[in-house]
């Protein structure tokens, strides 16, 4: 999954889409996921990084990450690319 190049993400979790003028706020973990996606990390690399840095079981991470990525697609902030 690729975060669209024009999407601005701040370290505080503020997301801005200049194409639409829409803005969003996400929590710390979501902000970290967005940064990893901006670095063109694969979904597997994102999962490894989150599992390493946070106390979360893999099943919960998979469910929550899939949900979050679905929201990014729905909001047109990301598109399928690397998996």
Chimera marker file (.cmm) of the C-alpha trace (Angstrom):
<marker_set name="trace">
<marker id="1" x="0.000" y="0.000" z="0.000" r="1" g="1" b="0" radius="0.5"/>
<marker id="2" x="1.289" y="3.421" z="-0.897" r="1" g="1" b="0" radius="0.5"/>
<marker id="3" x="0.411" y="6.647" z="0.825" r="1" g="1" b="0" radius="0.5"/>
<marker id="4" x="-0.310" y="9.176" z="-1.910" r="1" g="1" b="0" radius="0.5"/>
<marker id="5" x="2.667" y="11.475" z="-2.397" r="1" g="1" b="0" radius="0.5"/>
<marker id="6" x="0.763" y="14.731" z="-1.935" r="1" g="1" b="0" radius="0.5"/>
<marker id="7" x="-0.558" y="13.709" z="1.505" r="1" g="1" b="0" radius="0.5"/>
<marker id="8" x="1.107" y="15.640" z="4.326" r="1" g="1" b="0" radius="0.5"/>
<marker id="9" x="1.571" y="13.879" z="7.657" r="1" g="1" b="0" radius="0.5"/>
<marker id="10" x="2.937" y="15.637" z="10.724" r="1" g="1" b="0" radius="0.5"/>
<marker id="11" x="4.698" y="13.895" z="13.614" r="1" g="1" b="0" radius="0.5"/>
<marker id="12" x="1.770" y="14.880" z="15.840" r="1" g="1" b="0" radius="0.5"/>
<marker id="13" x="-0.644" y="12.791" z="13.737" r="1" g="1" b="0" radius="0.5"/>
<marker id="14" x="-2.189" y="15.554" z="11.635" r="1" g="1" b="0" radius="0.5"/>
<marker id="15" x="-2.956" y="14.473" z="8.051" r="1" g="1" b="0" radius="0.5"/>
<marker id="16" x="-3.720" y="16.962" z="5.284" r="1" g="1" b="0" radius="0.5"/>
<marker id="17" x="-4.902" y="16.175" z="1.776" r="1" g="1" b="0" radius="0.5"/>
<marker id="18" x="-4.167" y="19.270" z="-0.346" r="1" g="1" b="0" radius="0.5"/>
<marker id="19" x="-6.206" y="17.895" z="-3.250" r="1" g="1" b="0" radius="0.5"/>
<marker id="20" x="-9.444" y="18.027" z="-1.250" r="1" g="1" b="0" radius="0.5"/>
<marker id="21" x="-8.586" y="20.345" z="1.643" r="1" g="1" b="0" radius="0.5"/>
<marker id="22" x="-9.599" y="17.592" z="4.069" r="1" g="1" b="0" radius="0.5"/>
<marker id="23" x="-7.668" y="17.068" z="7.284" r="1" g="1" b="0" radius="0.5"/>
<marker id="24" x="-7.647" y="14.272" z="9.835" r="1" g="1" b="0" radius="0.5"/>
<marker id="25" x="-6.019" y="13.468" z="13.155" r="1" g="1" b="0" radius="0.5"/>
<marker id="26" x="-4.731" y="10.025" z="14.106" r="1" g="1" b="0" radius="0.5"/>
<marker id="27" x="-3.218" y="8.483" z="17.220" r="1" g="1" b="0" radius="0.5"/>
<marker id="28" x="0.472" y="7.720" z="17.766" r="1" g="1" b="0" radius="0.5"/>
<marker id="29" x="0.403" y="4.189" z="16.356" r="1" g="1" b="0" radius="0.5"/>
<marker id="30" x="-1.518" y="5.267" z="13.247" r="1" g="1" b="0" radius="0.5"/>
<marker id="31" x="0.928" y="8.134" z="12.798" r="1" g="1" b="0" radius="0.5"/>
<marker id="32" x="3.818" y="5.675" z="12.941" r="1" g="1" b="0" radius="0.5"/>
<marker id="33" x="2.098" y="3.423" z="10.387" r="1" g="1" b="0" radius="0.5"/>
<marker id="34" x="1.657" y="6.401" z="8.063" r="1" g="1" b="0" radius="0.5"/>
<marker id="35" x="5.336" y="7.318" z="8.387" r="1" g="1" b="0" radius="0.5"/>
<marker id="36" x="6.341" y="3.745" z="7.562" r="1" g="1" b="0" radius="0.5"/>
<marker id="37" x="4.056" y="3.799" z="4.507" r="1" g="1" b="0" radius="0.5"/>
<marker id="38" x="5.601" y="7.108" z="3.413" r="1" g="1" b="0" radius="0.5"/>
<marker id="39" x="8.979" y="5.329" z="3.577" r="1" g="1" b="0" radius="0.5"/>
<marker id="40" x="7.518" y="2.774" z="1.117" r="1" g="1" b="0" radius="0.5"/>
<marker id="41" x="7.655" y="-0.021" z="3.688" r="1" g="1" b="0" radius="0.5"/>
<marker id="42" x="5.655" y="-3.114" z="2.807" r="1" g="1" b="0" radius="0.5"/>
<marker id="43" x="2.678" y="-4.141" z="4.930" r="1" g="1" b="0" radius="0.5"/>
<marker id="44" x="4.771" y="-6.997" z="6.342" r="1" g="1" b="0" radius="0.5"/>
<marker id="45" x="7.515" y="-4.529" z="7.314" r="1" g="1" b="0" radius="0.5"/>
<marker id="46" x="4.930" y="-2.273" z="8.960" r="1" g="1" b="0" radius="0.5"/>
<marker id="47" x="3.569" y="-5.236" z="10.928" r="1" g="1" b="0" radius="0.5"/>
<marker id="48" x="7.046" y="-6.273" z="12.104" r="1" g="1" b="0" radius="0.5"/>
<marker id="49" x="7.812" y="-2.741" z="13.255" r="1" g="1" b="0" radius="0.5"/>
<marker id="50" x="4.552" y="-2.370" z="15.180" r="1" g="1" b="0" radius="0.5"/>
<marker id="51" x="4.907" y="-5.817" z="16.785" r="1" g="1" b="0" radius="0.5"/>
<marker id="52" x="8.442" y="-4.887" z="17.839" r="1" g="1" b="0" radius="0.5"/>
<marker id="53" x="7.478" y="-1.502" z="19.315" r="1" g="1" b="0" radius="0.5"/>
<marker id="54" x="4.095" y="-2.192" z="20.938" r="1" g="1" b="0" radius="0.5"/>
<marker id="55" x="2.489" y="-4.824" z="23.124" r="1" g="1" b="0" radius="0.5"/>
<marker id="56" x="-0.062" y="-6.208" z="20.716" r="1" g="1" b="0" radius="0.5"/>
<marker id="57" x="-0.842" y="-9.718" z="19.549" r="1" g="1" b="0" radius="0.5"/>
<marker id="58" x="-0.524" y="-10.454" z="15.860" r="1" g="1" b="0" radius="0.5"/>
<marker id="59" x="-4.209" y="-11.302" z="15.367" r="1" g="1" b="0" radius="0.5"/>
<marker id="60" x="-5.363" y="-7.971" z="16.831" r="1" g="1" b="0" radius="0.5"/>
<marker id="61" x="-2.748" y="-6.103" z="14.824" r="1" g="1" b="0" radius="0.5"/>
<marker id="62" x="-3.859" y="-7.749" z="11.580" r="1" g="1" b="0" radius="0.5"/>
<marker id="63" x="-7.512" y="-6.861" z="12.219" r="1" g="1" b="0" radius="0.5"/>
<marker id="64" x="-6.798" y="-3.279" z="13.290" r="1" g="1" b="0" radius="0.5"/>
<marker id="65" x="-4.255" y="-2.660" z="10.529" r="1" g="1" b="0" radius="0.5"/>
<marker id="66" x="-6.590" y="-3.990" z="7.832" r="1" g="1" b="0" radius="0.5"/>
<marker id="67" x="-9.347" y="-1.750" z="9.184" r="1" g="1" b="0" radius="0.5"/>
<marker id="68" x="-7.053" y="1.299" z="9.223" r="1" g="1" b="0" radius="0.5"/>
<marker id="69" x="-5.759" y="0.617" z="5.706" r="1" g="1" b="0" radius="0.5"/>
<marker id="70" x="-9.347" y="0.257" z="4.513" r="1" g="1" b="0" radius="0.5"/>
<marker id="71" x="-10.123" y="3.700" z="5.941" r="1" g="1" b="0" radius="0.5"/>
<marker id="72" x="-7.082" y="5.163" z="4.171" r="1" g="1" b="0" radius="0.5"/>
<marker id="73" x="-8.317" y="3.713" z="0.866" r="1" g="1" b="0" radius="0.5"/>
<marker id="74" x="-11.857" y="4.935" z="1.484" r="1" g="1" b="0" radius="0.5"/>
<marker id="75" x="-10.592" y="8.459" z="2.215" r="1" g="1" b="0" radius="0.5"/>
<marker id="76" x="-8.387" y="8.242" z="-0.896" r="1" g="1" b="0" radius="0.5"/>
<marker id="77" x="-5.241" y="8.878" z="1.122" r="1" g="1" b="0" radius="0.5"/>
<marker id="78" x="-3.591" y="5.646" z="-0.008" r="1" g="1" b="0" radius="0.5"/>
<marker id="79" x="-3.751" y="3.161" z="-2.817" r="1" g="1" b="0" radius="0.5"/>
<marker id="80" x="-2.674" y="-0.409" z="-3.324" r="1" g="1" b="0" radius="0.5"/>
<marker id="81" x="0.927" y="-0.735" z="-4.380" r="1" g="1" b="0" radius="0.5"/>
<marker id="82" x="3.424" y="-2.744" z="-2.399" r="1" g="1" b="0" radius="0.5"/>
<marker id="83" x="1.931" y="-5.511" z="-0.278" r="1" g="1" b="0" radius="0.5"/>
<link id1="1" id2="2" r="1" g="1" b="0" radius="0.2"/>
<link id1="2" id2="3" r="1" g="1" b="0" radius="0.2"/>
<link id1="3" id2="4" r="1" g="1" b="0" radius="0.2"/>
<link id1="4" id2="5" r="1" g="1" b="0" radius="0.2"/>
<link id1="5" id2="6" r="1" g="1" b="0" radius="0.2"/>
<link id1="6" id2="7" r="1" g="1" b="0" radius="0.2"/>
<link id1="7" id2="8" r="1" g="1" b="0" radius="0.2"/>
<link id1="8" id2="9" r="1" g="1" b="0" radius="0.2"/>
<link id1="9" id2="10" r="1" g="1" b="0" radius="0.2"/>
<link id1="10" id2="11" r="1" g="1" b="0" radius="0.2"/>
<link id1="11" id2="12" r="1" g="1" b="0" radius="0.2"/>
<link id1="12" id2="13" r="1" g="1" b="0" radius="0.2"/>
<link id1="13" id2="14" r="1" g="1" b="0" radius="0.2"/>
<link id1="14" id2="15" r="1" g="1" b="0" radius="0.2"/>
<link id1="15" id2="16" r="1" g="1" b="0" radius="0.2"/>
<link id1="16" id2="17" r="1" g="1" b="0" radius="0.2"/>
<link id1="17" id2="18" r="1" g="1" b="0" radius="0.2"/>
<link id1="18" id2="19" r="1" g="1" b="0" radius="0.2"/>
<link id1="19" id2="20" r="1" g="1" b="0" radius="0.2"/>
<link id1="20" id2="21" r="1" g="1" b="0" radius="0.2"/>
<link id1="21" id2="22" r="1" g="1" b="0" radius="0.2"/>
<link id1="22" id2="23" r="1" g="1" b="0" radius="0.2"/>
<link id1="23" id2="24" r="1" g="1" b="0" radius="0.2"/>
<link id1="24" id2="25" r="1" g="1" b="0" radius="0.2"/>
<link id1="25" id2="26" r="1" g="1" b="0" radius="0.2"/>
<link id1="26" id2="27" r="1" g="1" b="0" radius="0.2"/>
<link id1="27" id2="28" r="1" g="1" b="0" radius="0.2"/>
<link id1="28" id2="29" r="1" g="1" b="0" radius="0.2"/>
<link id1="29" id2="30" r="1" g="1" b="0" radius="0.2"/>
<link id1="30" id2="31" r="1" g="1" b="0" radius="0.2"/>
<link id1="31" id2="32" r="1" g="1" b="0" radius="0.2"/>
<link id1="32" id2="33" r="1" g="1" b="0" radius="0.2"/>
<link id1="33" id2="34" r="1" g="1" b="0" radius="0.2"/>
<link id1="34" id2="35" r="1" g="1" b="0" radius="0.2"/>
<link id1="35" id2="36" r="1" g="1" b="0" radius="0.2"/>
<link id1="36" id2="37" r="1" g="1" b="0" radius="0.2"/>
<link id1="37" id2="38" r="1" g="1" b="0" radius="0.2"/>
<link id1="38" id2="39" r="1" g="1" b="0" radius="0.2"/>
<link id1="39" id2="40" r="1" g="1" b="0" radius="0.2"/>
<link id1="40" id2="41" r="1" g="1" b="0" radius="0.2"/>
<link id1="41" id2="42" r="1" g="1" b="0" radius="0.2"/>
<link id1="42" id2="43" r="1" g="1" b="0" radius="0.2"/>
<link id1="43" id2="44" r="1" g="1" b="0" radius="0.2"/>
<link id1="44" id2="45" r="1" g="1" b="0" radius="0.2"/>
<link id1="45" id2="46" r="1" g="1" b="0" radius="0.2"/>
<link id1="46" id2="47" r="1" g="1" b="0" radius="0.2"/>
<link id1="47" id2="48" r="1" g="1" b="0" radius="0.2"/>
<link id1="48" id2="49" r="1" g="1" b="0" radius="0.2"/>
<link id1="49" id2="50" r="1" g="1" b="0" radius="0.2"/>
<link id1="50" id2="51" r="1" g="1" b="0" radius="0.2"/>
<link id1="51" id2="52" r="1" g="1" b="0" radius="0.2"/>
<link id1="52" id2="53" r="1" g="1" b="0" radius="0.2"/>
<link id1="53" id2="54" r="1" g="1" b="0" radius="0.2"/>
<link id1="54" id2="55" r="1" g="1" b="0" radius="0.2"/>
<link id1="55" id2="56" r="1" g="1" b="0" radius="0.2"/>
<link id1="56" id2="57" r="1" g="1" b="0" radius="0.2"/>
<link id1="57" id2="58" r="1" g="1" b="0" radius="0.2"/>
<link id1="58" id2="59" r="1" g="1" b="0" radius="0.2"/>
<link id1="59" id2="60" r="1" g="1" b="0" radius="0.2"/>
<link id1="60" id2="61" r="1" g="1" b="0" radius="0.2"/>
<link id1="61" id2="62" r="1" g="1" b="0" radius="0.2"/>
<link id1="62" id2="63" r="1" g="1" b="0" radius="0.2"/>
<link id1="63" id2="64" r="1" g="1" b="0" radius="0.2"/>
<link id1="64" id2="65" r="1" g="1" b="0" radius="0.2"/>
<link id1="65" id2="66" r="1" g="1" b="0" radius="0.2"/>
<link id1="66" id2="67" r="1" g="1" b="0" radius="0.2"/>
<link id1="67" id2="68" r="1" g="1" b="0" radius="0.2"/>
<link id1="68" id2="69" r="1" g="1" b="0" radius="0.2"/>
<link id1="69" id2="70" r="1" g="1" b="0" radius="0.2"/>
<link id1="70" id2="71" r="1" g="1" b="0" radius="0.2"/>
<link id1="71" id2="72" r="1" g="1" b="0" radius="0.2"/>
<link id1="72" id2="73" r="1" g="1" b="0" radius="0.2"/>
<link id1="73" id2="74" r="1" g="1" b="0" radius="0.2"/>
<link id1="74" id2="75" r="1" g="1" b="0" radius="0.2"/>
<link id1="75" id2="76" r="1" g="1" b="0" radius="0.2"/>
<link id1="76" id2="77" r="1" g="1" b="0" radius="0.2"/>
<link id1="77" id2="78" r="1" g="1" b="0" radius="0.2"/>
<link id1="78" id2="79" r="1" g="1" b="0" radius="0.2"/>
<link id1="79" id2="80" r="1" g="1" b="0" radius="0.2"/>
<link id1="80" id2="81" r="1" g="1" b="0" radius="0.2"/>
<link id1="81" id2="82" r="1" g="1" b="0" radius="0.2"/>
<link id1="82" id2="83" r="1" g="1" b="0" radius="0.2"/>
</marker_set>
